[in-house]
Amino acid sequence: MGGEKRENDKMHPINKAVQKLIPMMEECGIEDSPVVITPDYDLSRCAYERGVPVQVIFGGRSAVFVSEEPIKVKTKASFMGDAPLKKSVQRGAAAGIINAVSGFLCLNRILHACSQEKHSLCRDALSESIRGKRIYCCGEMPDAKKLAGNSLVAKPEEADIILISGDGLVENESEFFNRYSPEKVIFIGPSTSGTAHILKCQHFCPFGRANLQTYED
């Protein structure tokens, strides 16, 4: 039992989310349902995310994951259960599928970024949330780093709050989050929403939107 826990503590957060989500899909009989993954440059992008918006459609639910390595593929949600997800492009695809499937199962309503008009309000809300706290950013998110200002720290162990964005989530560095209490870690932006909700972690995306379309191409 102890060995299993230690192994679980070393697992990447996306792999952990997949392990929890696969049994839910099997129970509903949707694990082999098709998933369509397509880069879409016209989709709104979160102010804290970097890369190309990739739309993921599952069961009529449309979700997004912003990636530096966009892919276009039609696959099945069950692919995640057998894949080791060692590469960032695989993790990005898996995180996008987690977003769409968790939306389909009504576990997560943050599936797309807010409109650009909401960005200033979102920055104000984040600034209020992190005021007076030492902040570590796992991911680029220059806007969040600017808001943190002199409170930004170089190591996660020095922080009161650890922010994890989509690009930070897919990297190996995010494995460190297993060492900290859920109260210390905040996933940020729509790309991380499914993983955060499946793992029952804090998630910041106050103006994120739900489904944008209900058909499959």
PyMOL commands that set and color helices and strands:
alter all, ss='L'
color gray80, all
select helices_A, chain A and resi 2-9+13-28+79-82+88-104+116-130+142-151+156-158+166-169+172-179+190-198
alter helices_A, ss='H'
color red, helices_A
select strands_A, chain A and resi 34-39+52-58+61-67+73-76+135-138+161-164+185-188+202-204
alter strands_A, ss='S'
color yellow, strands_A
deselect
rebuild
show_as cartoon
